Amino acid sequence: MNQKCFRSINPTTEETLGEFTIFTEDELDLRLRSARITQQNWVRQTLEHRANLIRALGREIQKCAEEAGRLVTTEMGKPIAQARAEVDKCAHLCDYYADRAEQFLTPRPAERNTSSRSYVRFDPLGVVLAIMPWNFPFWQVIRFAVPTLLAGNTTLLKHASNVLGCATMIERLFREAGFPPGCLASLVVSRDQVSELISHPDVRAITLTGSEGAGRAVAEEAGRNLKKCVLELGGSDPFIVLPDADLERTVEKGVFARMQNTGQSCIAAKRFIIHDDIYDRFVEAYVARMKTLKMDDPLDVSTEVGPMAREDLLTELHDQVSESIEQGAVCALGGKRAERPGYFYQPTVLKDVTPGMAAFEEETFGPAAALIRAKDEKTALEMANRSSFGLGASLWTNDVKRAEELASQIESGSVFINEPTRSDATVPFGGVKNSGYGRELAEFGIHEFVNVKTVWVS
């Protein structure tokens, strides 16, 4: 029997929050047609007009920040303080792009050549389909939609099935900010319908943030239809600690880097690669700090660790932890589902992890840290690059000049020195290898879904 609806389940209480009926083909066609027609009018609006609407969106987000934060927490379990920070970040991103739209999108003169005049335009592609994840249900959507709309495109949002309440609210916020219907349309669709959308002639490009498997499927369908796509996929980010690092600060930041959003982040630090000279002290301090984390109701502002978003994700993480222990890793903390209602998994530390173990080779999406011993700096870099992923990395040392030299040898989309990896509006974000391709954010992000068009006048 075909699935007719999706259920949103509170991961803290395991109660059903709501049901969302999957669109019929007629409903889907209506949304597609609206997006295409709206785009033809939207591109004729001045850049100043589009920027003003983006600013209005930022104000609407700020007005509804508490409502949005609580919705994030109840739908996917993010601790409320972090949920509020996510929503606030979205509002700031609106101002960032609205202030820089002219700088990023104004036509630019080409280099001197044999023409009378030549320049480069940035024209929109049309309707862009966004397939978005549940772990940052507001930030992931806003960071894509804002620059894409400013460039003159319209967007279709296929959000994760467990955060469709967030998708509905996002669509509402765009409407209340004054955007024409069809600029951002939320879709409730099945997997088969996603494939149909990618191949639909009205859809000109696709962006996906999700798993490696989902990325391969979308890339295959997009390639078959010769459509541009941007893929932001999984990560197994290395957190490299050299002997001269400030141990206390590195441990504190390392716990944050692993446990933010209960460890459910593509750019969370997952493989802690620690120089042998400092390994034992780091392990002791790291385990001690992890023990102090408060795991409780995510609506309590003092909670640091909430539930995982879904039960199947918890089961998958536990299987990876158990397999790694069977392969020789030592469980220094946690390693079990918490004995309480909801999808809570104990903060977990695996030490003496080595290549070949599940915790080293796979992306662990949850509150489990893998601690790895490296005999020297060269080995630490080799361990960092010994991964099919390449999203982000962080490097910890007091020798910043040396760290900048080493950054060029790390195979990842970003390297943060003495800071946890993060996505920030001012710098491009994306990965290499199995972490995907293309970039979001900054000027690079707004240029992903435009036709970079040469105009040559003789």
C-alpha positions in Angstrom: 0.0 0.0 0.0 1.4 3.4 -1.0 2.2 5.9 1.7 -0.3 8.7 1.8 1.1 11.0 4.5 4.1 11.8 6.7 4.0 12.0 10.4 6.0 14.5 12.5 7.0 12.9 15.8 8.3 14.6 18.9 11.6 12.8 19.6 11.5 13.7 23.3 8.0 12.3 24.0 7.5 10.0 21.0 4.1 11.7 20.5 2.8 12.5 17.0 2.8 16.2 16.4 0.9 16.2 13.1 0.4 14.5 9.8 1.1 15.9 6.3 -0.7 14.5 3.3 1.5 13.8 0.2 0.6 16.0 -2.8 -1.4 14.6 -5.6 0.1 15.0 -9.1 -2.4 17.8 -9.8 -1.3 19.7 -6.6 2.3 19.3 -7.6 1.7 20.5 -11.1 0.0 23.6 -9.7 3.0 24.4 -7.5 5.4 23.9 -10.4 3.3 26.1 -12.7 3.1 28.8 -10.0 6.9 28.8 -9.5 7.6 29.1 -13.2 5.1 31.9 -13.8 6.2 33.8 -10.7 9.8 33.5 -11.8 9.1 35.2 -15.1 7.7 38.2 -13.1 10.2 38.0 -10.3 13.2 38.4 -12.5 11.8 41.7 -13.8 11.7 43.2 -10.3 14.7 45.5 -9.5 17.4 44.1 -7.3 16.6 46.8 -4.8 13.0 45.5 -4.5 14.2 41.9 -4.1 16.7 43.0 -1.4 14.0 44.9 0.5 11.8 41.8 0.6 14.8 39.8 2.0 15.2 42.4 4.7 11.5 42.1 5.5 12.0 38.4 5.7 14.7 38.9 8.3 12.4 41.0 10.4 9.6 38.4 10.2 12.0 35.7 11.3 13.1 37.9 14.3 9.4 38.5 15.2 8.7 34.8 15.2 12.0 33.7 16.6 10.6 32.1 19.8 7.8 30.3 18.0 10.3 29.0 15.4 12.9 27.9 18.0 10.3 25.9 19.9 9.1 24.3 16.7 12.6 23.2 15.8 13.0 21.7 19.3 9.7 19.8 19.3 10.1 18.5 15.8 13.7 17.3 15.8 14.9 17.7 19.4 17.5 20.4 19.2 18.2 22.0 22.7 16.2 25.2 22.8 19.1 27.5 23.3 20.7 26.1 20.1 17.4 26.3 18.2 17.0 30.0 19.1 20.6 30.6 17.9 19.8 28.9 14.6 16.8 31.1 14.0 18.7 34.2 14.9 21.5 33.3 12.5 18.9 33.1 9.7 17.8 36.7 10.3 21.4 37.9 10.2 21.9 36.1 6.9 19.0 38.0 5.4 20.7 41.3 6.2 24.1 40.1 5.0 22.9 39.2 1.5 20.5 42.2 1.2 23.4 44.6 2.0 25.7 42.9 -0.6 23.3 42.0 -3.4 24.4 44.8 -5.6 28.1 44.1 -5.0 27.6 40.4 -5.8 25.2 40.6 -8.8 26.0 43.8 -10.7 27.5 43.1 -14.2 31.3 43.3 -14.2 33.6 44.6 -17.0 35.7 41.9 -18.5 39.5 42.2 -19.0 40.7 44.5 -21.8 40.3 42.8 -25.2 39.5 43.4 -28.8 35.9 44.3 -28.2 34.5 47.8 -28.0 33.1 46.7 -24.7 32.6 43.4 -22.9 31.2 42.5 -19.6 29.8 39.6 -17.5 26.2 39.3 -16.3 24.7 37.1 -13.6 21.3 36.0 -14.9 19.0 33.6 -13.0 18.5 30.0 -14.2 14.8 29.8 -13.3 13.1 27.4 -10.8 15.5 25.7 -8.4 14.6 22.6 -6.4 16.0 22.4 -2.9 16.0 19.0 -1.1 16.8 19.9 2.6 17.7 18.0 5.7 16.1 18.0 9.2 19.1 18.8 11.4 19.1 22.5 10.8 15.6 22.9 9.5 15.6 26.7 9.3 19.3 27.5 8.6 19.7 25.1 5.7 16.7 26.4 3.9 17.3 30.1 4.5 21.0 30.0 3.5 20.0 28.5 0.2 16.8 30.4 -0.5 17.9 33.9 0.2 20.8 34.2 -2.3 19.0 32.1 -4.9 15.9 34.4 -4.8 18.0 37.5 -4.8 19.6 36.3 -8.0 16.1 36.2 -9.6 15.3 32.5 -9.3 12.2 31.0 -7.6 12.5 28.0 -5.3 10.7 24.7 -4.6 11.4 23.3 -1.1 11.3 19.6 -0.5 12.0 19.4 3.2 12.7 16.3 5.3 9.6 14.5 6.2 10.1 14.8 10.0 10.2 18.6 9.9 7.3 19.5 7.7 6.0 21.8 10.4 9.1 23.9 10.0 8.7 23.8 6.2 5.1 25.1 6.6 6.3 27.9 8.9 9.1 28.9 6.5 6.7 29.2 3.6 4.4 31.3 5.9 7.2 33.7 6.8 8.0 34.3 3.2 4.4 35.1 2.5 4.1 37.4 5.5 7.3 39.2 4.4 5.5 40.1 1.1 7.0 37.6 -1.3 4.7 36.7 -4.2 3.2 33.3 -4.1 5.4 30.9 -5.9 8.7 32.4 -4.8 9.2 29.7 -2.2 6.7 26.8 -2.3 6.9 23.9 0.2 6.2 20.5 -1.3 5.0 17.3 0.5 6.2 14.7 -1.9 7.3 11.0 -2.0 10.7 9.8 -3.2 9.3 8.9 -6.6 7.9 12.4 -7.0 11.3 13.8 -6.2 12.7 12.0 -9.2 9.9 13.3 -11.4 10.6 16.9 -10.1 14.3 16.7 -11.0 13.4 15.6 -14.6 10.6 18.2 -15.0 11.4 20.8 -17.7 10.4 23.7 -15.4 13.1 22.7 -12.8 16.4 24.1 -14.0 18.7 23.2 -11.1 18.8 21.2 -7.9 20.5 21.6 -4.5 20.7 18.8 -1.9 21.9 18.7 1.6 21.8 15.2 2.9 23.5 11.8 3.0 26.0 10.4 0.5 23.4 7.9 -0.7 20.9 10.6 -1.4 23.5 12.7 -3.1 24.5 9.9 -5.5 20.8 9.4 -6.4 20.2 13.1 -7.1 23.4 13.5 -9.0 22.5 10.6 -11.2 19.1 11.9 -12.0 20.4 15.5 -12.5 23.2 14.2 -14.8 20.7 12.2 -16.8 18.8 15.4 -17.4 21.8 17.6 -17.8 20.9 19.9 -14.9 23.2 21.8 -12.6 23.3 20.5 -9.0 25.0 21.4 -5.8 25.6 18.6 -3.2 26.4 19.2 0.4 26.7 15.7 1.8 28.1 13.9 4.9 31.3 14.4 6.7 33.7 12.7 9.1 35.6 15.8 10.1 39.0 15.5 11.6 39.8 17.5 14.8 43.6 17.5 14.8 45.4 18.2 18.1 49.1 18.9 18.1 51.3 18.8 21.3 51.5 22.6 21.8 47.8 23.1 21.7 46.1 24.8 24.7 44.7 21.6 26.3 42.0 23.1 28.4 40.6 25.3 25.6 41.0 22.5 23.0 39.0 20.0 25.1 36.2 22.6 25.8 35.9 23.4 22.2 36.2 19.8 21.2 33.3 18.8 23.3 31.2 21.6 21.8 32.4 20.7 18.3 31.2 17.1 18.7 28.0 17.6 20.8 26.3 20.6 19.2 22.9 19.6 18.0 23.4 16.3 19.9 26.2 15.5 17.5 23.8 15.6 14.5 25.7 17.9 12.2 27.6 17.2 9.0 30.5 19.5 10.1 30.6 18.2 13.7 34.1 17.1 14.7 33.9 13.3 14.5 37.4 11.9 14.4 39.7 13.4 17.1 43.2 12.8 15.9 45.6 13.5 18.8 49.4 13.6 18.9 50.9 10.9 21.0 52.6 13.4 23.3 49.3 14.7 24.5 46.9 11.8 23.8 46.5 10.4 27.4 46.0 13.8 29.0 43.5 14.8 26.3 41.5 11.6 26.7 41.3 12.0 30.5 40.2 15.6 30.2 37.8 15.0 27.3 36.0 12.2 29.1 35.7 14.2 32.3 34.1 17.2 30.4 31.7 14.9 28.5 30.5 13.5 31.9 29.4 17.0 33.0 27.0 17.5 30.0 23.3 17.8 30.9 21.1 15.5 28.9 17.4 16.3 29.5 14.3 17.9 28.0 15.5 20.1 25.1 12.9 22.7 26.0 14.9 23.3 29.2 17.3 26.2 28.4 20.0 24.5 30.5 19.9 21.3 28.5 23.1 20.6 26.5 22.2 17.2 24.9 18.8 16.5 23.6 17.3 13.4 22.0 18.3 12.2 18.6 15.8 13.2 15.8 14.5 9.7 15.0 14.7 6.2 16.5 16.2 4.7 13.4 19.1 7.2 13.6 19.7 6.2 17.2 19.8 2.5 16.2 22.2 3.2 13.4 24.6 5.1 15.7 24.4 2.3 18.4 25.3 -0.3 15.8 28.3 1.7 14.7 29.5 2.1 18.3 29.0 -1.6 19.1 30.8 -2.6 15.9 33.7 -0.4 16.7 34.0 -1.9 20.2 34.0 -5.4 18.7 36.8 -4.2 16.4 38.9 -3.2 19.3 37.9 0.4 20.3 37.6 1.0 24.1 34.4 2.6 25.3 35.5 5.2 27.8 32.0 6.7 28.3 28.4 5.9 27.4 27.8 3.5 24.6 24.1 2.9 25.3 20.6 4.2 24.8 19.6 6.3 27.8 17.0 4.6 30.1 14.2 7.1 29.6 11.4 7.9 27.2 12.4 9.5 23.9 15.3 8.9 21.5 18.1 9.8 23.9 21.6 8.2 23.5 24.2 8.6 26.1 27.2 11.0 25.3 29.8 8.4 24.2 33.6 8.4 23.9 35.4 5.7 22.1 39.2 5.8 22.5 42.0 3.9 20.7 40.0 4.0 17.5 42.0 3.0 14.4 41.5 2.9 10.7 39.1 0.2 9.6 36.8 0.6 12.5 33.2 1.8 11.9 33.8 5.0 14.0 36.8 5.9 11.8 35.5 5.0 8.3 31.8 6.0 8.5 30.0 9.1 9.4 28.7 8.9 13.0 25.7 11.1 13.2 25.1 11.5 16.9 26.7 12.0 20.3 29.7 9.7 19.9 33.3 10.9 19.6 36.2 8.8 18.2 39.6 9.4 19.8 42.6 8.4 17.6 46.3 8.3 18.6 48.8 9.7 16.1 52.5 9.1 16.7 53.6 12.3 15.0 52.4 15.3 13.0 52.9 13.5 9.7 50.7 10.6 10.8 48.1 13.0 12.1 47.7 14.5 8.6 47.7 11.1 7.0 44.9 10.0 9.4 42.9 13.2 8.7 43.0 12.6 4.9 42.4 8.8 5.2 38.7 9.3 4.7 36.3 9.2 1.8 34.8 12.5 3.2 36.2 16.0 2.9 33.8 18.5 4.3 35.6 20.4 7.1 38.6 20.1 9.4 40.0 21.9 12.5 43.6 22.1 13.6 44.7 23.0 17.1 48.1 24.4 17.9 49.8 27.5 19.2 52.0 27.7 16.1 49.5 29.5 13.8 52.1 29.9 11.0 52.8 26.2 10.9 49.0 25.5 11.0 48.5 27.6 7.9 51.2 25.6 6.1 49.5 22.4 7.1 46.1 23.6 6.1 47.1 23.3 2.4 47.7 19.6 2.9 44.3 18.8 4.4 41.7 17.5 1.9 38.6 19.3 2.9 36.4 22.2 1.9 37.5 24.2 4.9 40.1 24.3 7.6 39.5 26.1 10.9 42.6 26.8 13.0 41.9 26.9 16.8 38.2 27.1 16.2 35.5 24.4 15.5 34.4 24.1 11.9 31.2 26.0 11.2 29.1 27.5 8.4 29.3 31.3 8.3 27.6 33.7 5.8 30.9 35.5 5.1 32.9 32.4 3.8 32.0 29.7 1.2 30.9 26.4 2.5 31.0 22.9 0.9 33.1 19.8 0.5 35.3 17.6 -1.7 35.5 13.9 -2.2 32.3 12.1 -1.0 31.2 15.2 0.8 29.9 16.6 -2.4 30.6 19.6 -4.7 29.6 23.2 -5.2 29.5 26.0 -2.6 27.0 27.8 -0.5 27.3 31.2 1.3 29.3 34.3 0.6 29.6 35.5 -3.0 30.4 32.0 -4.2 27.0 30.7 -3.0 25.0 33.4 -4.8 26.8 32.5 -8.1 26.0 28.8 -8.0 22.5 29.2 -9.5 23.1 31.9 -12.1 24.1 31.9 -15.8 27.5 33.6 -15.8 26.9 35.3 -19.2 29.5 37.0 -21.4 28.3 40.0 -23.4 30.7 41.1 -26.1 30.0 44.4 -28.0 31.9 45.0 -31.2 
